[in-house]
Amino acid sequence: MNAPSISDRGPRRFGWPQRVFSQVLLMQLAIITGVTVLVTGLFLAPLSAQLDDEAMRRALAIAQSTAARPGIAEDLRTTEASASGPVQSAAERIRRATGAEYVVVMDRRGVRWSHPETGRIGEVVSTDPGDALRGREVMEIDSGTLGRSARGKVPLRGPGDEVVGAVSVGIEYDSVRARLLGAIPGLLAYAGGALAVGALAAYLISRRLQRQTHDLAFSDISALLTEREAMLHSIREGVVALDGTGRIRLLNDEAQRLLGLGPEAAGRPLAEVLDGGRTADVLAGRVVGDDLLAVQGGRVLLANRMETDDGGAVVTLRDRTELEHLGRELDSTTGLIDALRAQDHEHANRLHTLLGLLELEMHEDAMEFVTEVVGVHRATAEQVTEKVQDPLLAALLVGKATVAAERGVSLRLAPGTLLPDRVVDPRGLVTVVGNLVDNATDAAAGSGDARIEVGLRAEGRTVVLRVRDSGPGIAPEQYASIFTEGWSTKDLPAHGKRGLGLALVRRLAERQGGSVTVAGADGGGAVFTVVLPEALAGPETADPATAPHSATTGDSR
């Protein structure tokens, strides 16, 4: 099926592509970009807080070290707050050594004893030192006389662990911000690299998707799926799709009917839902060819198998049961026509003989001639109906005897033949007998002393059928294969297929729990034996008044 052109895909929404490839690519790029931005933001947010916390802890550590320095508390108690005092000198040394923005030492009144700007020494600090003077350590980011900074404040303790003042250390906040801004380019570089790799991967995936979807739009795929479902379930051909492992992927309604399976067969291995046989071999690809014949549940199927690119296969099934019946009836009709044509010549000869006898006024000879001709045919029919009491089967044998005789083959009943009129499935038995007699006639025709012997006998409710011919016989190594669909030694008939008669015989016998076998006959030829259990109704269920009528009605079609 060709993909529809872009112009046939209906109206397009402005700015949004219709092809699967383009939509998937755009969606993947949008997702990758969004994820990258989100991850970058989620990384930067805690990074800023982490840098703030790190700066405050550093300031607190410097303040703790300063407060623990020997002599700071004593100098605070014994000296005056001045730019040249020992507290200012010690604080400046610490500030320069640590890189802090300021190191301020204050007394309990909040008066500065040290400051980077010496003019502010002796002034009260600009932020509340209350928590530190009450003995608690403080970390914060706040603004003071030197601007915004990360601060750490600790109490300054004198002898006896009393709080004599506090130490406040500040780290310039601009340096913290600079570190954060310095990390952003590297982070963005990594994010950009990840985005580029993701975009490339998205493009490659989308290109692969484009090839697999044949560059269709989503609406096209949806329409194709809808049409596919409608087509598969409405066509009168069975469709079976298999994957590379032999598992059934799809089974339409007609295939379920022809194979006798249910919807639950989809998803199961082929070998699990179909018993071994030619049908399973054809579906699995073990038998190759075009228009392969198979028999499934009494149905004649014509199968064709097409491999798919993924290692699977699609098998189409057509029901040839009625066509095969028509073909076989055509063969039978052709044979009957030939027989009637031959009988027409024979009848004309007999009429000419009778006319000559009458013209010669040999009336007694004419009467004897007519009596003899009529008696031969009547004796044959009476012999058959006496031993085969089912009217449908008896009529078949009489007709087959006539056709066989015109082909130079003698058909007779075997000694001991006796079949009561209690056949459960007369038409099924007619199919079995007709197929075997037809094959025997074809095999025996043209041989010396061509003959067929048909034996039918009842053993309780079991029917045993034996058909023997005087043909060339069958090689022992072919005993198993002759019952396979498509096997035949004959030329093709008018309807183009052979190899179904014996396969149908076997299926009909097995469906009734019976069997069919073949063996060589004494003196040449072959003997086919069919055993059909439960083929006869019990005496208490037989109705002599209605059995002939029903049998005749069943053959009226």
JOHUZI-V750611 format. One record per residue. N is the residue number from 1. SS is DSSP state (H for helix, E for strand, C for the rest). Layout:
N;SS
N;SS
This chain:
1;C
2;C
3;C
4;C
5;C
6;H
7;H
8;H
9;C
10;C
11;C
12;C
13;C
14;C
15;C
16;C
17;C
18;C
19;E
20;H
21;H
22;H
23;H
24;H
25;H
26;H
27;H
28;H
29;H
30;H
31;H
32;H
33;H
34;H
35;H
36;H
37;H
38;H
39;H
40;H
41;H
42;H
43;H
44;H
45;H
46;H
47;H
48;H
49;H
50;H
51;H
52;H
53;H
54;H
55;H
56;H
57;H
58;H
59;H
60;H
61;H
62;H
63;H
64;H
65;H
66;H
67;H
68;C
69;C
70;C
71;C
72;H
73;H
74;H
75;H
76;H
77;H
78;H
79;C
80;C
81;C
82;C
83;C
84;C
85;C
86;H
87;H
88;H
89;H
90;H
91;H
92;H
93;H
94;H
95;H
96;H
97;H
98;H
99;C
100;C
101;C
102;E
103;E
104;E
105;E
106;E
107;E
108;C
109;C
110;C
111;E
112;E
113;C
114;C
115;C
116;C
117;C
118;H
119;H
120;H
121;C
122;C
123;C
124;E
125;C
126;C
127;C
128;C
129;C
130;H
131;H
132;H
133;H
134;C
135;C
136;C
137;C
138;E
139;E
140;E
141;E
142;E
143;E
144;E
145;C
146;C
147;E
148;E
149;E
150;E
151;E
152;E
153;E
154;E
155;E
156;E
157;E
158;C
159;H
160;H
161;H
162;C
163;E
164;E
165;E
166;E
167;E
168;E
169;E
170;E
171;E
172;E
173;H
174;H
175;H
176;H
177;H
178;H
179;H
180;H
181;H
182;H
183;H
184;H
185;H
186;H
187;H
188;H
189;H
190;H
191;H
192;H
193;H
194;H
195;H
196;H
197;H
198;H
199;H
200;H
201;H
202;H
203;H
204;H
205;H
206;H
207;H
208;H
209;H
210;H
211;H
212;H
213;C
214;C
215;C
216;C
217;E
218;H
219;H
220;H
221;H
222;H
223;H
224;H
225;H
226;H
227;H
228;H
229;H
230;H
231;H
232;H
233;H
234;H
235;C
236;C
237;C
238;E
239;E
240;E
241;E
242;E
243;C
244;C
245;C
246;C
247;E
248;E
249;E
250;E
251;E
252;C
253;H
254;H
255;H
256;H
257;H
258;H
259;H
260;C
261;C
262;C
263;H
264;H
265;H
266;C
267;C
268;C
269;E
270;H
271;H
272;H
273;H
274;C
275;C
276;C
277;C
278;H
279;H
280;H
281;H
282;H
283;H
284;H
285;C
286;C
287;C
288;C
289;C
290;C
291;C
292;E
293;E
294;E
295;E
296;E
297;C
298;C
299;E
300;E
301;E
302;E
303;E
304;E
305;E
306;E
307;E
308;C
309;C
310;C
311;C
312;C
313;E
314;E
315;E
316;E
317;E
318;E
319;E
320;C
321;H
322;H
323;H
324;H
325;H
326;H
327;H
328;H
329;H
330;H
331;H
332;H
333;H
334;H
335;H
336;H
337;H
338;H
339;H
340;H
341;H
342;H
343;H
344;H
345;H
346;H
347;H
348;H
349;H
350;H
351;H
352;H
353;H
354;H
355;H
356;H
357;H
358;H
359;H
360;C
361;C
362;C
363;H
364;H
365;H
366;H
367;H
368;H
369;H
370;H
371;H
372;H
373;H
374;H
375;H
376;H
377;H
378;H
379;H
380;H
381;H
382;H
383;H
384;H
385;H
386;H
387;H
388;E
389;C
390;C
391;H
392;H
393;H
394;H
395;H
396;H
397;H
398;H
399;H
400;H
401;H
402;H
403;H
404;H
405;H
406;H
407;C
408;C
409;C
410;E
411;E
412;E
413;E
414;C
415;C
416;C
417;C
418;E
419;E
420;C
421;C
422;C
423;E
424;C
425;C
426;H
427;H
428;H
429;H
430;H
431;H
432;H
433;H
434;H
435;H
436;H
437;H
438;H
439;H
440;H
441;H
442;H
443;H
444;H
445;C
446;C
447;C
448;C
449;C
450;C
451;E
452;E
453;E
454;E
455;E
456;E
457;E
458;E
459;E
460;C
461;C
462;E
463;E
464;E
465;E
466;E
467;E
468;E
469;E
470;C
471;C
472;C
473;C
474;C
475;C
476;H
477;H
478;H
479;C
480;C
481;H
482;H
483;H
484;C
485;C
486;C
487;C
488;C
489;C
490;C
491;C
492;C
493;C
494;C
495;C
496;C
497;C
498;C
499;C
500;C
501;H
502;H
503;H
504;H
505;H
506;H
507;H
508;H
509;H
510;H
511;H
512;C
513;C
514;C
515;E
516;E
517;E
518;E
519;E
520;E
521;C
522;C
523;C
524;C
525;C
526;E
527;E
528;E
529;E
530;E
531;E
532;E
533;C
534;C
535;C
536;E
537;C
538;C
539;C
540;C
541;C
542;C
543;C
544;H
545;H
546;H
547;H
548;H
549;H
550;H
551;H
552;H
553;H
554;H
555;C
556;C
557;C
